[in-house]
Amino acid sequence: MDQPSTEAFAIENLFSLKGKTALITGGSSGLGLIMAKGLLQNGVRVIIASRKQKKCDMALSELEQFGECSALAANVTKAEDRGRLVKAVADNFGSLSILINNAGAIWGSKLEDYPDSGFAKVIDTNLNAVFALTRDMLPLLEKAASAADPARVINIGSMDGIHVPVVQRLPTFAYSASKAALHHLTRCLAVDLASKNITVNAIAPGFFESRMTDYVFEHFKQDIEDDCPLHRVGQPQEMVGIVAYLASRAGAYTNGTVIPIDGGTSISKGHRPWMDQ
């Protein structure tokens, strides 16, 4: 076997993203916006998608300073909107190196009050739409893929798909179930798409500042920190670092994984005093 040159191990080679193309759903705020900034600052051309045009426009005005970016209002649960996304990627890029399925929904309610409509909305957004968009983007992903540099699908799961969340006090049955299912869908897709030189992995974030965590941060941030072995919440660069690894040469042989980025919260079994109340 040929020995790799020392140059091949240089960080700028292992983690280079220059020249790649990416679509980020739910890219106008929260983790989606963070990932868009991180990819743009490392030479990736990016399209962000979000349901509301006003939020897309606001995000785009912030992102354009970092690199080549465009934004499209699209609801990924709707076939017509997914079709517009496929066309936008084809027209702008011709192929797709990185698909980040980040758009998500959550619903919290006591079991006896939990509505069918809320459960269906969460499953449709967090699971069904990820499957459908990945399927619809396959031809463009295949165009960008090679054995040496696979195309990448990165699904944004959650630590709540690994453990049963307790900090926020209000049950989120559909969210946890949808993220657990997304983690397994990731594994299934990874096996199926490997022959096409497309890797599929999931990131399972813990608590980061975002629109989805505003309420729990306001009311339970101390509990969140106490529940984490590192006693803090995640920082933006820590999310970007995982994405950069999975999307770069360094992560080309990583396939079918679910990577928690939660400070160890999902494996913590420490005492939770608020559960004694």
Order of alpha helices (4+ residues) and beta strands (2+ residues): alpha-beta-alpha-beta-alpha-beta-alpha-beta-alpha-alpha-beta-alpha-beta-alpha-alpha-beta
